[in-house]
Amino acid sequence: MTGALALPACGANEDSGSGDDKSKVEVFSWWTGPGEADGLAAMQADFQKRNPGTKFVNAAIAGGSGTQAKAVLASRLQNRKPPDSFQGHAGAELLDYIKAGQIEPLDDFYQRNNLKSVYPQQLLDQITYKGHLYSVPVNIHRSNVLWYNPGILKEAGVSGAPKSVAEFVTALKAVKDRTKKVPLSLGAQWTADHLLENVLLGDLGTDAYNALWKPGADWGAPAVTKALGDFAEIMKYTTLEAASTDWQGAAKAVVDGKAAFNIMGDWAYGYFTGSAPNGLGKKLDTDFKYAPAPGTDGTYLWLSDSFTLPKGAPHKAGAEAWLKEVSSKEGQDLFNPKKGSIPARKDADKSLYTGYLQYAFEQWNNPATKLAGSFWHGVNANNKWHTDIDTAVGLFLQDKDAGKLQQGLVSAAKNSGL
C-alpha cells in the first residue's frame, strides 16, 4: 500500500528545544465519549502506576472525530503553547503539522523501544514521511461498518444486511414504507461525510476509491457521478440530528429500536456493549447486528488513532513516557477492548477481543482483505482537503444538489495541494 505521507512537500524542522521534565504530562485528545473515555482512563491508570511521580493532565475536548479539538489545537500550536502530546489520525492528517515543524520525528523513540518489529509494515509506511516516523499508533478502527436493528428489519420484511448500495436503497425504502422508524440515523454533519466515504467505496470498489486520493484523480468521472447520486438518494431516508447529539445519539437510535440502520466506525461497538454509566450494556445479535457497509465486503476502510511529540513540549520526558504507554502491549490491550477497536501492535492478546472485535481482528490480519484509507478520519486527505470536502457536504445538506456536490469535490481535489 502506498503510504499517505509519501508525498512531495517541504521537510519538517527536527530540532527539539524542550526540556526533559517528567513531573507532568498534558495529553490532548477528543476522547470524551462512551467507550473512548473508558479506554483512555484505563491507559491513564496504567501510566500512573508505571510513572508514579508524573502528574497526568487529561486535556480532552468533546466532539466526535475531533471536530472541535482540532480547532483548539491549531490555536495552541500557532501560539506556541503545545500540549505535551496530542492525538492525531495516522496518515495525511499529520502532514500540516509536519510541514510546519510542529511535531518531532520519533525515529529514536521507535529504535529505543524496538517498535518497528511489533507494528504492521503497512501501518509504518502510512505514518512515515520522507523516511521519518512522526506518530505512535494505539489502535486500528474500521470505518465501514453497518449497524442495524434486526427487529426493525424483520418488521420491514428485509431479510438481512444489504450487500450492495442498490440493495441498501431498497431496504431503506422498505423501512420507510412499512414501519414508523427512521430508516438511517445520522448525527452531526461529520457523520454525513463519514457516510459519503462509505457510499463512494461501496459504489466504486477498492481500487477506484483509492485512486481518488492520488494526484490527478478524476472526481468528475461518471462513476463518481453515479455514486454521488446514490448518496443523495440515501440521504432522503435520513434524519439529520442536531449537532449536539453527535454520533452517539445516531448510533443509540439503532439499539433503542428507533432507527433501522446506522453507518459508523466500530467505536460504536464499545459504546453499545460497554457498562453503565458510559456504555449502553446492549447485546450483540439481540439489540443490534453488524455487517460491512453495503458494497464494501472484503475491504477494511481503516484509520488509526495515534499520538505525537509536539515541538517545544513543556514536559518532553513526560510525553515520551506517555508515548511508551500508548505503544505498549499492555496499554493497547487495556484501551482497545473498551474503545471498540483492535490494537495497532501485532502481538496483542487475542483472547481479549470477542464478539465484533474478534471479527475485526481476523479481518485486519487476513492477507486477502483489501485496504482503503478513510479520508474523513485522516488517512488520505490533508487538513485543507478535509475541510473543503466538509464544506461541499455542508452545502449539499442545504440544497440537496448532487451536481453541485460533485463540482465542490472536484474543486477540493484540485486545490488540495497534494
C-alpha positions in Angstrom: 0.0 0.0 0.0 1.3 3.5 -0.9 1.9 5.5 2.3 -0.3 8.6 2.5 2.7 10.6 3.7 4.9 9.7 0.8 4.2 13.0 -0.9 6.4 15.8 -2.1 6.5 18.6 0.5 8.9 20.7 2.4 10.6 18.9 5.3 9.9 19.2 9.0 12.0 21.0 11.5 13.7 18.3 13.5 15.1 20.4 16.3 13.9 19.6 19.9 14.0 22.6 22.0 12.1 21.3 25.0 13.2 20.1 28.4 13.3 16.6 29.9 10.8 17.4 32.6 8.8 14.3 33.7 6.9 15.9 36.5 3.8 16.2 34.4 2.2 15.3 31.0 -0.7 17.1 29.4 -2.4 14.7 26.9 -4.7 16.3 24.4 -7.4 14.2 22.7 -11.1 14.2 21.8 -11.8 11.0 23.8 -14.6 12.2 26.0 -17.5 9.9 24.8 -18.6 6.5 26.0 -16.1 3.7 25.4 -13.2 6.0 24.3 -13.2 7.9 27.7 -13.2 4.5 29.5 -10.3 3.3 27.4 -8.3 6.5 28.0 -9.0 6.1 31.7 -7.7 2.6 31.7 -4.4 3.6 30.0 -4.1 6.6 32.3 -4.3 4.3 35.4 -1.7 2.0 34.0 0.5 5.0 33.1 0.3 6.4 36.6 1.1 3.0 38.1 4.3 2.9 35.9 5.1 6.6 36.4 4.0 7.5 40.0 5.9 10.8 40.0 4.3 12.1 36.9 1.0 14.1 37.1 -1.4 13.2 34.2 -3.5 16.0 32.9 -6.4 14.9 30.6 -6.9 17.8 28.2 -9.6 16.1 26.2 -12.1 18.2 24.3 -15.5 16.8 23.3 -16.6 16.4 19.7 -16.8 13.3 17.6 -13.9 12.8 15.1 -12.0 15.7 16.8 -14.1 18.4 15.0 -13.8 20.8 18.0 -10.5 19.6 19.4 -8.5 20.2 16.1 -9.5 23.9 16.1 -8.4 24.4 19.6 -5.2 22.5 19.0 -4.4 24.6 15.9 -4.7 27.8 18.0 -2.4 26.4 20.7 0.3 25.3 18.2 0.2 28.7 16.5 0.6 30.4 19.8 3.5 28.1 20.7 1.6 26.6 23.7 1.5 23.0 22.7 0.3 20.2 24.9 2.9 17.5 25.7 1.3 15.0 23.3 -1.8 15.2 21.1 -4.0 12.7 19.3 -4.0 12.7 15.6 -5.1 10.3 12.9 -2.2 8.5 11.3 -1.7 9.5 7.7 -2.2 12.7 5.7 -3.9 14.5 8.5 -0.5 14.9 10.2 1.1 16.5 7.1 0.4 20.1 8.0 1.9 19.6 11.5 5.0 18.0 10.0 5.5 20.6 7.2 5.0 23.4 9.8 7.7 21.9 12.0 5.1 21.5 14.9 5.8 17.8 15.7 9.1 15.9 16.3 10.3 12.9 14.4 10.2 9.8 16.5 12.8 7.6 14.9 14.9 7.4 18.0 11.9 6.6 20.2 10.9 3.7 17.9 14.5 2.4 17.9 14.9 2.6 21.7 11.6 0.7 22.2 12.0 -1.8 19.4 8.7 -0.8 17.9 9.3 -1.4 14.2 9.1 -5.1 14.8 5.7 -5.0 16.5 3.8 -2.8 14.2 2.5 -4.0 10.8 4.7 -2.7 7.9 1.7 -1.2 6.0 0.9 0.9 9.1 4.5 2.1 9.4 4.5 3.0 5.8 1.4 5.1 6.3 2.9 7.2 9.1 6.3 7.6 7.5 7.2 10.9 5.8 10.5 11.4 4.0 12.0 8.5 5.9 10.9 9.6 9.4 8.2 8.4 11.8 6.0 11.1 13.4 3.4 9.4 15.5 2.7 6.4 17.7 -0.5 4.4 16.8 -2.6 3.0 19.6 -5.3 1.2 17.5 -6.9 0.3 14.2 -10.5 1.3 13.6 -12.8 0.2 10.8 -14.9 3.0 9.3 -17.1 0.9 7.0 -19.5 -0.9 9.4 -23.3 -1.1 9.1 -25.0 -1.3 12.4 -28.7 -2.4 12.2 -31.6 -3.4 14.3 -32.8 -6.9 13.4 -36.3 -6.4 14.8 -36.9 -3.4 12.6 -35.6 -5.2 9.5 -37.9 -8.1 10.3 -40.9 -5.7 10.6 -39.9 -4.1 7.3 -39.6 -7.5 5.5 -35.9 -7.1 4.9 -34.2 -10.5 5.2 -30.8 -9.3 6.3 -28.0 -6.7 5.9 -28.0 -5.3 2.3 -24.9 -6.3 0.4 -24.8 -3.6 -2.3 -25.6 0.1 -2.4 -28.7 -0.7 -4.6 -29.9 -3.2 -2.1 -29.4 -0.7 0.7 -31.6 1.9 -1.0 -34.3 -0.8 -1.4 -34.0 -1.7 2.2 -34.3 1.9 3.3 -37.4 2.4 1.2 -38.9 -0.8 2.8 -38.3 0.5 6.3 -39.9 3.9 5.4 -42.9 2.3 3.8 -43.6 -0.4 6.3 -42.6 0.9 9.7 -42.7 4.2 11.6 -39.0 4.0 12.3 -36.1 6.1 10.9 -34.5 4.2 8.0 -31.0 5.6 8.5 -29.9 7.7 11.5 -27.3 10.5 11.2 -25.8 12.8 13.8 -23.7 15.9 13.4 -22.6 17.0 9.9 -19.4 15.0 10.0 -21.4 11.8 10.1 -22.7 12.7 6.6 -19.1 13.0 5.5 -18.5 9.6 7.0 -21.5 8.2 5.2 -20.2 9.7 1.9 -16.9 7.8 2.1 -18.7 4.6 2.6 -21.0 5.2 -0.4 -18.1 6.1 -2.6 -16.2 2.9 -1.6 -19.4 0.8 -1.9 -20.1 2.0 -5.5 -16.6 2.5 -6.9 -14.8 -0.5 -5.3 -11.5 -0.5 -3.5 -9.1 0.3 -6.3 -11.2 3.1 -7.8 -11.8 4.6 -4.4 -8.1 4.5 -3.5 -7.3 6.1 -6.9 -9.4 9.2 -6.0 -6.8 10.3 -3.5 -3.9 10.2 -5.9 -2.6 13.3 -7.8 -4.6 14.0 -10.9 -7.6 11.8 -9.9 -10.8 12.4 -11.9 -13.5 13.4 -9.4 -15.7 14.4 -12.4 -15.9 10.8 -13.7 -19.3 9.2 -14.5 -18.7 6.6 -11.8 -18.3 9.3 -9.2 -21.5 11.0 -10.5 -23.4 7.7 -10.0 -22.0 7.3 -6.5 -23.0 10.8 -5.5 -26.4 10.3 -7.0 -26.8 7.2 -4.8 -25.5 9.3 -1.8 -28.2 11.9 -2.5 -30.9 9.2 -2.7 -29.7 7.6 0.6 -29.8 11.0 2.3 -33.5 11.1 1.6 -34.0 8.4 4.2 -32.1 10.1 7.0 -32.9 12.4 9.8 -30.0 14.8 10.3 -29.9 15.2 14.1 -28.8 18.4 15.9 -25.1 18.8 16.2 -25.3 18.3 19.9 -26.3 14.7 19.6 -23.1 13.8 17.6 -22.6 10.2 16.6 -23.6 8.7 19.9 -27.3 9.8 19.5 -27.5 8.5 16.0 -25.9 5.1 17.0 -28.1 4.8 20.1 -31.2 5.2 17.9 -30.5 1.8 16.4 -30.1 -0.2 19.6 -33.1 1.7 21.1 -35.3 0.5 18.3 -35.9 3.9 16.8 -33.8 3.6 13.6 -33.1 0.6 11.3 -29.5 1.4 10.2 -26.5 3.5 11.1 -23.2 3.5 9.2 -20.5 4.4 11.7 -17.0 3.3 12.7 -16.5 0.4 15.1 -16.1 2.7 18.0 -19.9 2.3 18.2 -19.4 -1.3 19.4 -17.6 -0.1 22.5 -20.5 2.3 23.2 -23.1 -0.4 22.6 -21.7 -3.1 24.7 -19.9 -1.1 27.5 -21.2 -1.0 31.0 -23.1 1.9 32.5 -22.8 4.8 33.1 -20.9 5.5 29.8 -21.9 2.4 27.9 -25.4 1.1 26.9 -25.0 -2.5 28.0 -26.6 -3.8 24.8 -26.3 -7.4 23.5 -24.9 -8.3 20.1 -27.3 -10.3 17.9 -30.2 -9.3 20.2 -30.2 -5.5 20.3 -28.1 -5.0 17.2 -26.2 -6.7 14.5 -23.3 -5.6 12.2 -22.1 -6.1 8.6 -19.7 -4.4 6.2 -21.2 -1.2 4.8 -23.1 -2.0 1.6 -20.8 -2.9 -1.3 -17.6 -3.0 0.9 -17.4 -6.6 2.0 -13.7 -7.7 1.8 -12.4 -4.2 2.2 -11.2 -2.6 5.5 -11.8 1.1 5.3 -9.3 1.9 8.1 -8.0 4.6 10.3 -5.7 4.7 13.2 -5.6 7.0 16.3 -2.0 7.9 17.2 -0.1 10.3 19.5 2.7 12.8 18.7 5.5 14.7 20.3 5.0 18.4 19.7 8.0 20.6 19.1 8.6 22.5 22.3 6.6 20.1 24.5 6.9 21.6 28.0 7.4 18.1 29.6 9.2 16.1 27.0 10.2 13.3 29.3 6.6 13.0 30.5 5.4 13.0 26.8 7.8 10.2 25.9 6.6 8.2 29.0 3.1 8.6 27.6 4.1 7.5 24.2 5.7 4.4 25.7 2.4 3.6 27.4 0.5 4.2 24.1 2.8 1.9 22.2 3.0 -0.9 24.8 1.2 -4.2 24.5 -0.3 -3.7 28.0 -1.6 -0.2 27.2 -3.2 -1.2 23.9 -4.8 -4.3 25.4 -6.3 -2.1 28.2 -7.5 0.6 25.8 -8.9 -1.1 22.7 -11.5 -3.6 24.1 -13.2 -0.6 25.8 -12.8 1.7 22.8 -14.2 -0.7 20.3 -11.0 -1.0 18.3 -8.2 -3.5 17.8 -4.5 -3.0 18.6 -2.1 -1.5 16.2 0.5 -3.9 17.5 0.8 -7.4 16.1 1.4 -9.2 19.4 -1.9 -8.4 21.2 -3.7 -10.8 23.5 -6.3 -12.1 21.1 -8.4 -13.6 23.9 -9.4 -10.1 24.9 -11.1 -9.4 21.6 -14.5 -11.0 21.4 -17.8 -10.6 19.5 -17.4 -7.9 16.8 -13.8 -7.3 17.8 -12.8 -10.9 17.1 -14.2 -10.5 13.6 -12.4 -7.2 13.2 -9.1 -8.7 14.4 -9.4 -11.6 11.9 -10.4 -9.3 9.0 -7.5 -6.9 9.6 -4.9 -9.7 9.8 -6.4 -11.6 6.8 -4.0 -11.3 3.8 -6.9 -11.4 1.4 -8.6 -8.3 2.9 -8.2 -5.2 0.8 -7.3 -1.9 2.5 -8.7 1.5 1.8 -7.9 4.6 3.8 -10.6 6.7 5.5 -10.5 10.2 4.1 -12.7 11.7 6.8 -10.5 10.2 9.5 -7.2 11.5 8.3 -5.6 8.7 6.2 -5.9 10.1 2.7 -6.8 13.8 2.9 -4.7 16.6 4.4 -6.5 19.1 6.6 -7.3 21.6 3.7 -8.8 18.9 1.5 -10.7 17.5 4.5 -12.1 21.0 5.3 -13.1 21.6 1.6 -14.9 18.3 1.4 -16.8 19.1 4.6 -17.7 22.5 3.1 -19.1 20.8 0.0 -21.1 18.4 2.0 -22.4 21.2 4.2 -23.7 23.0 1.1 -25.3 19.8 -0.1 -27.1 19.3 3.1 -28.8 22.7 2.4 -29.6 22.4 -1.3 -29.5 18.6 -1.9 -27.9 19.2 -5.3 -25.6 16.2 -6.2 -24.3 18.0 -9.2 -23.1 20.9 -7.1 -21.6 18.5 -4.6 -19.6 16.9 -7.4 -18.3 20.3 -8.5 -17.3 21.0 -5.0 -15.4 17.8 -4.7 -13.7 18.3 -8.0 -12.6 21.7 -6.8 -11.5 20.4 -3.4 -9.2 17.8 -5.0 -7.7 20.3 -7.4 -6.9 22.7 -4.5 -5.7 20.1 -2.0 -2.0 20.8 -2.6 -1.3 17.1 -2.9 
